Every structure is written in structure tokens, then in C-alpha cells.
Amino acid sequence: MSTTEHAPPAGPARPAPPAARPRADCTVDGAGRITWNIHWTAPAGALPRLLLRLRPKKGRPETVRHLLGLEPAGPDLLRAVLEPEPLLAEGRWDTYLVPASGDTGEAARQRLLPGLRDLRALLSGRPAGRSAPLAVRVPYATADGYLAVRAWLRPGHAEAAGIRVAGHTLTVRARLYGAGPAAGTAVLLRRRGGDGAELRTEPRAEGGPDGEDFSFTVDYRDLLDAGGGGHAVWDLYVQPPPDRAVAGPVRMGRLLDDVADRKKIFVYPAATLGGVTVRPYYTLDNDLSLEVAGD
């Protein structure tokens, strides 16, 4: 005897689950090239594109964007490559998928989540293919959990390769990029606030392949003598001789590794002198500064 099975009555149609947000693995090579492997099921038709947009300052409109083509790289995998050139302007670049039409409006964007990041090539401590202008790109996960690229683009740069705090002194080993050999340079400490206060110290040449390595020591008591006991921030620069390619002072910081945001990661001890504390720290731009905090 045969039986016939009947399907139960169909209920109301359920909406399709929302598509998963695309997630991207990325690799940086020794030339500064970034390769994105994006895990996402592309809809039928033309492939989407990868949008990098320079995050504007608060209250400013968005004006700088860069679009990259995508190619299939495997099942549910798309690939995009950002070559060493064109150079990215300094700042933070957010990453999105946008339609093939190139529509970059807010409604058309799908922001990328971070996957695996292979940044081993950045650990050499040397520029990726060029030293002038210095172009650095570091993919990173933002505080709200998305994938972005931190870029620096500077005509000259002094890389803080080593920092030692001992008592009331700070000693820094550094390397100069884009401004020629370190011989004849001066280290400048400039107090923020536009009052023109500046301290100058002569560095010690340390050699290096092109004579670009140097070191210097700052005595915190000199800062107190120059700025009193109130709160102050002193930014560190290197002033090349006037015959060098970069005439103006170049900022000192730490850019040549895989750390996009150093401020809360690299924390140095403070020294107390007569009720006033002095500490070195990295700014939000990974530049090196000294903070004086008094009553």
C-alpha cells in the first residue's frame, strides 16, 4: 500500500537573512604594496570596487577618495591591490565595498571588517622603497572594529629608533630620512601654544649606512627653566643644515613598523622634579613629544 505525504501549509514568507558584512585579509610587502583578499559572496553581474576614503577632520566634508578594481581570487574571494603609487595623503583611510558603477554614496557603501593582517614586511624599520618623500601605510583595526589604513606622507622624517629614560634625562637614538646625512643637524624642542619658546641641542653622530644615525639627550631641568612650572607640551624636531633638500624642521616620531597607534601602547615613565612631572609620549600621529605637568 502506498501513502502520499502532503507538505504542511506554507506559512508567511520569511525575509532572507542579511548578507554578511565583507571581511578582508590584507598583506603589505617590502615595496609598500597592499593586497586585500575580501571574503564575500559577490552578487551576479559586474564586480564591486574597493573604496578608500580619506577620513575628513571633524566638521569638514569628505573630499579625497581612491577606487580600486576587484578580481575573483577563489570561491567567495575577491582581490584588490594598492600599488606603491599613487601615494596616499597623510591621514586615516577607511575601506568599503561599493557597486561596480562607482557609486560612493553612504547608502551604497559596505564597510570592511578586518581579517588577518600580515605586516611582517613593516618590521624592518626601513622605508618601503623610498625615503623622500617618506610614504608609510599601516592597515589596522579601528576602535569600532573596522578595517582602515593609517598613512603618513612626509618630505622629511626623524625616526625615533630607541628611547631611554633615566632619572631626569631622556636619550633618543634616531635616524634621519629625506634630509641627507645627520651631520650638522640640530634637535629642536618647541613648546606648543605659539609663544615661540624653543630649545636647541646638538646631536651626536652615530654613523649608519649614509651617515643618517644620531642620538641626543634632553635634560628635563632645561624644560622647566624655559617654561616654568605650569603645564606645557614640547614637540621634537630635527633642523637640517640649510644646504639640505629639506629646509624646514622635520618632525620626530616612530612610523616605520606595524603599529598604527602608539599613544596608549608605548607608555614611558614620568620623572618628578620639585613637584613637576615630565614624561615622553607619542601623539595620536605617532610623533614624539614631552609633557610637563605642574600644579
Disulfide bonds with the S-S distance in Angstrom:
none
